Amino acid sequence: MLANLNGWHLLIVLAVILLLFGAARLPALARSVGQSARILKGEMRHAPKTAGDEADSPAIADDAPAARTADTRSSS
């Protein structure tokens, strides 16, 4: 269905958006969409993969550097 779209269709859609929102509001609208996309991307990056990982993640992250420093001290 979307494979049949070409440049003219995109131009018509952009013209309709321009008529609906007006030229003055388009930069603010684009900025808002970009900010929302950045927030969503950041939240997805920091979200735990499953509910069980939520409790385990901080403990593993906190213990891992201490274990590495202990290994390097004992091997020297």
N, C-alpha and C positions, 0 to 999 in steps of 0.2 A: 504494500500500500504506500509506504513512504519512499519506495525506490523510484517512483514515477515523478517525484518532485524535482524541479530544476530551479535555476536562478530566478526566473520570473516569479515563481511561487514565493520564494523567500523575499523578494522585493515587495510583493503585494502584502505579505504578512507584516513586514517592517512598516509599510505605509499605514496599515490599519492600526498598529501599535502607536505610531506617531499621532494619528488622528484621535485615538482614545485618550492618551495620556498628555499630549501636548509636548512641544519641544522643550519647554522650561523644566518639566518634571522628569524627563528622561535621564539626565545625569544623576539625579538623586535616586531614581529607581535602579539604575545600573549599580550605583555605589551600594545600595541596600542589598541587592542580590549578591554582589561580590562579598560583602561583609558576612552575610548569612552563610554563604558557601565556605568561607574561611572558618567560621565558628563550627560548622558541621564537620568539616575535615579535621579540625583539632580535637573535637569531642570523639570522633571515631578512632583517632589515633591513640587516645588515652583511655578509651573504654576497655574493660576486660573482655576477653573473648567469650567466657562463660561465667555463670554466676558462681561456680566453685573457685574460679581463679581469683575472684575478688578478695577473699580472705587470705589466700596463699601468696599473692603477689608482693605485698610489702615485706613480708618476712623473708622471702627468697631474695628480694632485691637488697635488703639490709644485711643479710648474712653473707652474701656472695663477696663483697669487697673485703670483709673481715677475714674470710677464709683465704682469699688470695694473698693478703698481706701476711697472714700467719704462715702460709706455705713459703713465701719468699724469704721470710725471716729465718725459718728453720733450715732452709736449704743453703743459706749463706755460710 
